[in-house]
Amino acid sequence: MVRVFVPEDGRNADNFGALVAAIPPEHLTLADQVLEIAHSGTNTASS
């Protein structure tokens, strides 16, 4: 899987790249894990 980020018209691609680069890798990993759980329909929360 590849994620491609494309800036909107009129936006500076370098600025967008800097914003994406500033996201801590741990946050990206957590977001990816959450998306996988959401797509699989798995509920890992215990009652």
One Martini backbone bead per residue (centre of mass of N, CA, C, O) as a GRO file, in nm:
protein
   47
    1MET     BB    1   0.099   0.035   0.020
    2VAL     BB    2   0.023   0.373  -0.087
    3ARG     BB    3   0.078   0.709   0.010
    4VAL     BB    4  -0.054   1.008  -0.136
    5PHE     BB    5   0.044   1.348  -0.129
    6VAL     BB    6  -0.161   1.624  -0.241
    7PRO     BB    7  -0.173   1.933  -0.316
    8GLU     BB    8  -0.348   2.189  -0.347
    9ASP     BB    9  -0.438   2.435  -0.515
   10GLY     BB   10  -0.201   2.688  -0.428
   11ARG     BB   11  -0.006   2.506  -0.285
   12ASN     BB   12   0.282   2.438  -0.115
   13ALA     BB   13   0.471   2.158  -0.127
   14ASP     BB   14   0.688   2.224   0.087
   15ASN     BB   15   0.497   2.290   0.317
   16PHE     BB   16   0.354   2.019   0.322
   17GLY     BB   17   0.608   1.848   0.376
   18ALA     BB   18   0.672   1.980   0.650
   19LEU     BB   19   0.412   1.896   0.791
   20VAL     BB   20   0.446   1.589   0.757
   21ALA     BB   21   0.737   1.570   0.887
   22ALA     BB   22   0.625   1.672   1.182
   23ILE     BB   23   0.513   1.401   1.222
   24PRO     BB   24   0.520   1.167   1.434
   25PRO     BB   25   0.577   0.835   1.386
   26GLU     BB   26   0.389   0.733   1.614
   27HIS     BB   27   0.128   0.858   1.496
   28LEU     BB   28   0.128   0.699   1.232
   29THR     BB   29   0.116   0.420   1.359
   30LEU     BB   30  -0.146   0.458   1.516
   31ALA     BB   31  -0.324   0.533   1.274
   32ASP     BB   32  -0.281   0.267   1.123
   33GLN     BB   33  -0.397   0.081   1.344
   34VAL     BB   34  -0.679   0.206   1.353
   35LEU     BB   35  -0.753   0.154   1.058
   36GLU     BB   36  -0.728  -0.153   1.069
   37ILE     BB   37  -0.946  -0.197   1.281
   38ALA     BB   38  -1.178  -0.053   1.134
   39HIS     BB   39  -1.166  -0.237   0.873
   40SER     BB   40  -1.201  -0.520   1.034
   41GLY     BB   41  -1.404  -0.490   1.294
   42THR     BB   42  -1.235  -0.491   1.543
   43ASN     BB   43  -1.275  -0.548   1.898
   44THR     BB   44  -1.043  -0.465   2.170
   45ALA     BB   45  -1.245  -0.399   2.372
   46SER     BB   46  -1.329  -0.435   2.701
   47SER     BB   47  -1.610  -0.493   2.937
   0.00000   0.00000   0.00000
